[in-house]
Amino acid sequence: MLELHMRKYIWTICLLILGVALAGAPALAVTCGDLKDFETTVNITLDITEPTSDLTKSRRHLIVHPKSASEYWIKKNHLDMLWHIDDMKISGVISVGWNAAYKNSVKSILVDRINSVHCVYFEDVNIELSFRTMIFAPKEFYSEDGCAFKVIKPHVLKHHEISLQAIEKYTDKLRNDIQEIIAMTESDYVGNRVVKLEVSAMTKRLEEVVKIYIEESVANEMARTAPYIDTPEEYDAGKNALQRCPVIR
């Protein structure tokens, strides 16, 4: 069952993108949802790669512009930013980007021949979710095999592990909620002239809803758990360990 706050988001999106669907469609007593006699076939896959590292930026650059490297990486790889944590207190920045690829089919059913009114449904919905993690560390660390990087990597990987748990949790939850989401994003009656436009609008609604569903859920989970990782004790231990590395002075 969708949570109340998420349901409100979905209804807001649907109302914003619904206008074209209602053009020319008469008000009837029974809704398209009432007439739907099948369940949409859904397949949601999840692809998570191992974290990669970038040690090409100076420590000063990462401190002054902590988001610029992440934003460039996100844009270059055609991703959306899922979350970003600046851990430059112990010289690390970690970013997670994601995207969703869709392959859907729809079914249009003529329900009123006199007024040429249709109900349009998702017949199949296939969503491929992909998540990528990048760790940015100062080039002064020299290499991933160096002392300093070995100090910060375990810390940033704690955030990565938490993000994996959140991503897997909310992907499973999306699988449970997707039929309800589909029902909310499918429109009611549409006139014959706007069936093709409605197919496009339905797709847009579904993509926007899934985007908000994943991004808000995972971001809230990361915000909730980060304080348990980024403790004063953790930072002090990291700083002390970095001071013992020959490249950090």
C-alpha positions as CSV (number, residue, x, y, z in Angstrom):
1,M,0.0,0.0,0.0
2,L,1.3,3.4,-0.9
3,E,2.1,5.7,2.0
4,L,-0.1,8.8,2.3
5,H,2.6,11.4,1.5
6,M,3.6,9.4,-1.6
7,R,0.0,9.2,-2.7
8,K,-0.3,13.0,-2.5
9,Y,2.8,13.4,-4.7
10,I,1.4,11.0,-7.3
11,W,-2.0,12.7,-7.5
12,T,-0.3,16.1,-7.9
13,I,1.7,14.8,-10.8
14,C,-1.3,13.1,-12.4
15,L,-3.4,16.3,-12.2
16,L,-0.6,18.4,-13.7
17,I,-0.3,16.1,-16.7
18,L,-3.9,15.1,-17.0
19,G,-5.4,18.0,-18.9
20,V,-5.0,16.7,-22.4
21,A,-6.5,13.4,-21.5
22,L,-9.9,14.8,-20.6
23,A,-10.3,16.9,-23.8
24,G,-13.4,15.8,-25.6
25,A,-14.3,12.9,-23.2
26,P,-17.8,12.9,-21.7
27,A,-18.4,12.2,-18.0
28,L,-19.6,8.7,-17.5
29,A,-20.9,6.9,-14.4
30,V,-18.3,4.0,-14.6
31,T,-14.6,4.8,-14.7
32,C,-12.0,3.2,-16.9
33,G,-10.5,1.7,-13.8
34,D,-13.8,-0.1,-13.1
35,L,-13.8,-1.5,-16.7
36,K,-10.2,-2.8,-16.6
37,D,-10.5,-6.6,-16.6
38,F,-6.8,-7.5,-16.5
39,E,-3.7,-6.7,-14.5
40,T,-0.8,-5.0,-16.2
41,T,2.2,-7.3,-16.6
42,V,5.2,-5.7,-14.8
43,N,8.9,-6.5,-14.7
44,I,11.3,-4.3,-12.7
45,T,15.0,-5.2,-12.8
46,L,17.8,-3.7,-10.7
47,D,21.4,-3.2,-11.8
48,I,24.0,-2.0,-9.3
49,T,27.7,-1.8,-10.2
50,E,30.6,-1.8,-7.8
51,P,31.8,1.7,-6.8
52,T,34.5,3.4,-8.9
53,S,37.0,6.0,-7.9
54,D,38.3,9.3,-9.2
55,L,41.6,10.7,-7.9
56,T,42.1,13.4,-10.5
57,K,41.0,16.5,-8.6
58,S,43.0,18.4,-6.0
59,R,42.1,18.5,-2.4
60,R,41.5,22.2,-2.6
61,H,39.1,21.7,-5.6
62,L,37.1,19.1,-3.7
63,I,36.8,21.4,-0.7
64,V,35.9,24.5,-2.5
65,H,33.7,22.9,-5.2
66,P,32.5,19.6,-3.6
67,K,29.7,19.1,-6.1
68,S,31.3,20.1,-9.4
69,A,33.0,16.8,-10.0
70,S,29.9,14.9,-9.1
71,E,27.7,17.0,-11.3
72,Y,30.1,16.5,-14.3
73,W,30.2,12.7,-13.7
74,I,26.4,12.6,-13.5
75,K,25.9,14.6,-16.7
76,K,28.6,12.7,-18.6
77,N,27.0,9.3,-17.8
78,H,23.4,10.5,-18.4
79,L,22.3,9.9,-14.8
80,D,20.2,11.7,-12.3
81,M,21.7,12.5,-8.9
82,L,20.3,10.2,-6.2
83,W,22.4,11.5,-3.3
84,H,25.7,13.2,-2.6
85,I,27.7,13.3,0.6
86,D,30.6,15.6,1.2
87,D,33.0,13.9,3.6
88,M,35.9,16.3,3.0
89,K,36.4,16.4,6.8
90,I,38.3,13.2,6.1
91,S,39.0,13.9,2.4
92,G,36.3,12.1,0.5
93,V,33.2,12.8,-1.6
94,I,30.7,10.1,-2.6
95,S,27.9,10.4,-5.1
96,V,25.3,8.0,-6.4
97,G,23.6,8.5,-9.7
98,W,20.8,6.5,-11.2
99,N,18.5,6.2,-14.2
100,A,15.5,4.2,-15.3
101,A,14.8,2.8,-18.8
102,Y,11.3,2.0,-19.8
103,K,9.8,-0.4,-22.4
104,N,6.0,-0.3,-22.2
105,S,3.1,-1.3,-24.3
106,V,-0.5,0.1,-24.0
107,K,-4.0,-1.1,-24.9
108,S,-6.7,1.3,-26.1
109,I,-10.2,0.0,-25.8
110,L,-13.2,1.7,-27.5
111,V,-15.9,1.9,-24.8
112,D,-18.4,4.3,-26.4
113,R,-18.8,4.1,-30.2
114,I,-21.2,6.9,-30.4
115,N,-18.9,9.4,-28.8
116,S,-15.7,7.7,-29.9
117,V,-14.5,7.4,-26.3
118,H,-11.6,5.1,-25.3
119,C,-10.0,3.7,-22.2
120,V,-6.2,3.5,-22.4
121,Y,-4.3,1.1,-20.2
122,F,-0.7,-0.1,-19.7
123,E,-0.6,-3.7,-21.0
124,D,3.1,-4.3,-20.1
125,V,5.5,-2.2,-18.0
126,N,9.2,-3.0,-18.0
127,I,11.5,-0.8,-15.9
128,E,15.3,-1.2,-15.8
129,L,16.7,0.6,-12.8
130,S,20.5,1.3,-12.8
131,F,22.6,2.7,-10.0
132,R,26.2,3.9,-10.0
133,T,28.5,5.0,-7.2
134,M,31.6,7.2,-7.6
135,I,34.1,8.0,-4.8
136,F,36.1,11.2,-5.3
137,A,39.3,11.6,-3.4
138,P,42.2,14.2,-3.7
139,K,44.9,13.5,-6.3
140,E,47.4,14.1,-3.5
141,F,46.5,10.6,-2.4
142,Y,48.4,9.4,-5.5
143,S,46.6,6.1,-6.0
144,E,43.9,3.7,-4.8
145,D,46.7,1.6,-3.3
146,G,48.0,4.5,-1.2
147,C,47.8,4.8,2.6
148,A,45.4,7.8,2.5
149,F,42.8,6.3,0.2
150,K,42.8,3.1,2.2
151,V,41.9,5.2,5.2
152,I,38.9,7.0,3.6
153,K,37.6,4.1,1.5
154,P,36.1,2.0,4.4
155,H,34.3,5.1,5.6
156,V,32.7,6.1,2.3
157,L,31.8,2.5,1.6
158,K,29.7,2.5,4.8
159,H,27.5,5.1,3.0
160,H,27.6,2.9,-0.1
161,E,26.4,-0.1,1.8
162,I,23.6,1.8,3.4
163,S,22.6,3.1,0.0
164,L,22.5,-0.4,-1.4
165,Q,20.2,-1.5,1.4
166,A,17.9,1.5,0.7
167,I,17.9,1.0,-3.0
168,E,17.1,-2.7,-2.7
169,K,14.4,-2.0,0.0
170,Y,12.6,0.6,-2.1
171,T,12.9,-1.3,-5.4
172,D,11.1,-4.2,-3.6
173,K,8.6,-1.8,-2.3
174,L,8.1,-0.3,-5.8
175,R,7.4,-3.8,-7.1
176,N,4.7,-4.1,-4.4
177,D,3.2,-0.7,-5.1
178,I,3.5,-0.6,-8.9
179,Q,0.0,-1.8,-9.7
180,E,-1.5,0.9,-7.5
181,I,0.8,3.5,-9.2
182,I,-0.2,2.3,-12.6
183,A,-3.9,2.5,-11.7
184,M,-3.3,6.1,-10.6
185,T,-1.3,7.1,-13.7
186,E,-3.7,5.6,-16.2
187,S,-6.3,8.2,-17.2
188,D,-10.0,8.0,-17.4
189,Y,-12.0,8.3,-20.6
190,V,-10.3,10.0,-23.6
191,G,-11.7,11.2,-26.9
192,N,-10.7,9.5,-30.1
193,R,-8.7,12.6,-31.2
194,V,-6.3,12.5,-28.2
195,V,-5.6,8.8,-27.7
196,K,-2.0,9.1,-29.0
197,L,-1.4,12.2,-26.8
198,E,-2.8,10.3,-23.8
199,V,-0.4,7.4,-24.4
200,S,2.5,9.9,-24.2
201,A,1.0,11.6,-21.1
202,M,0.5,8.3,-19.3
203,T,4.1,7.4,-20.0
204,K,5.3,10.7,-18.7
205,R,3.2,10.4,-15.5
206,L,4.5,6.9,-14.8
207,E,8.1,8.0,-15.3
208,E,7.7,11.1,-13.1
209,V,6.0,9.1,-10.3
210,V,8.7,6.4,-10.3
211,K,11.4,9.1,-10.2
212,I,9.9,10.8,-7.2
213,Y,9.2,7.4,-5.5
214,I,12.8,6.3,-5.8
215,E,14.5,9.6,-5.2
216,E,12.5,10.7,-2.2
217,S,12.5,7.3,-0.5
218,V,16.2,6.7,-0.9
219,A,17.2,10.3,0.0
220,N,15.1,10.2,3.2
221,E,16.7,6.9,4.1
222,M,20.2,8.2,3.6
223,A,19.5,11.4,5.5
224,R,18.2,9.3,8.4
225,T,21.2,7.0,8.5
226,A,24.1,9.3,7.7
227,P,24.4,10.7,11.2
228,Y,25.0,7.2,12.5
229,I,28.0,6.9,10.2
230,D,29.4,10.4,10.3
231,T,29.9,10.6,14.0
232,P,32.6,12.8,15.7
233,E,34.4,9.6,16.7
234,E,34.5,8.3,13.1
235,Y,35.8,11.7,11.9
236,D,38.5,11.8,14.6
237,A,39.6,8.3,13.8
238,G,39.9,9.2,10.1
239,K,41.8,12.4,10.7
240,N,44.3,10.7,13.0
241,A,44.8,7.9,10.5
242,L,45.4,10.3,7.7
243,Q,48.0,12.2,9.7
244,R,50.0,9.0,9.9
245,C,50.0,8.7,6.1
246,P,53.2,10.1,4.5
247,V,51.3,12.1,1.8
248,I,49.0,13.9,4.2
249,R,50.6,16.8,6.1
